[in-house]
């Protein structure tokens, strides 16, 4: 499609944005699905988030994505939040609904969809998950909302620890059907015990990401039991040491790259009401 006087703006705000794959995948999807929109990335610092919202409102944007460091500030700037975005406290997708900005968080959904596409369901299951940062929080809240029965969260006592404390409180208060506990990741005995009892183990930390791609949270490979699904948020490298070793041990595995694809696909659907051509986008933009 040619850009015309009717073409609507789609955008990404955050900093840095130069490396982002979102403009390529969203523009390709607009072309393929006949959407008269053009997606551009704008470098916006955290303290500029509100000004960016007002500028985009004035320009009658169709919708926009928000990346670090603006995701938390964006939740405050929206006129309305989805349940998941409200509980996560961070927004990565904003849709213009007439005059109102409605905020969503599609990161957790991206993980859920990636699991489903790989044959892993969460309803009634027990998951052990490591992490207390942005990606882990989105997964923990969304998994609880999706019917996860039990969750054991492990985190290190760094600046993110308090996030995990709050996440547990929020799940207790808002999703009482999900049993959730927080443990110190330093307690390896407990960590391995909880994984042995789980249907799913998820690495929601940055451990295993390049250049630390030789690292894994599971040093004892005997922990990988039959029936355990292993998922990772890290997508660089495409298959982390955790995923490679879990696969070798016979576990079902779900690498992080699909989460990236599906969070973008869900954003595209929220912007346009249309499905992203996900298979083509994966082949074109996300293979190694
Ligand atoms: P973040 O900075 O918000 O959180 C980092 C997390 O890692 C924290 O919980 C921190 O405590 C933990 N951590 C750091 N070093 C650790 C260590 N040595 N041992 C145990 N825990 C440790 O980062 P984030 O945005 O949550 O991103 C985390 C990873 O997820 C990154 O690799 C990022 O690229 C990836 N990610 C993937 C997707 C996707 O769509 N697949 C989306 C978001 C983030």
Boltz pocket constraint, residues with backbone or C-beta under 6 A from the ligand:
constraints:
  - pocket:
      binder: B
      contacts: [[A, 107], [A, 110], [A, 131], [A, 132], [A, 133], [A, 134], [A, 135], [A, 136], [A, 155], [A, 156], [A, 158], [A, 160], [A, 161], [A, 185], [A, 204], [A, 205], [A, 206], [A, 207], [A, 209], [A, 232], [A, 233], [A, 234], [A, 235], [A, 256], [A, 257], [A, 258], [A, 259], [A, 260], [A, 261], [A, 263]]
      max_distance: 6.0
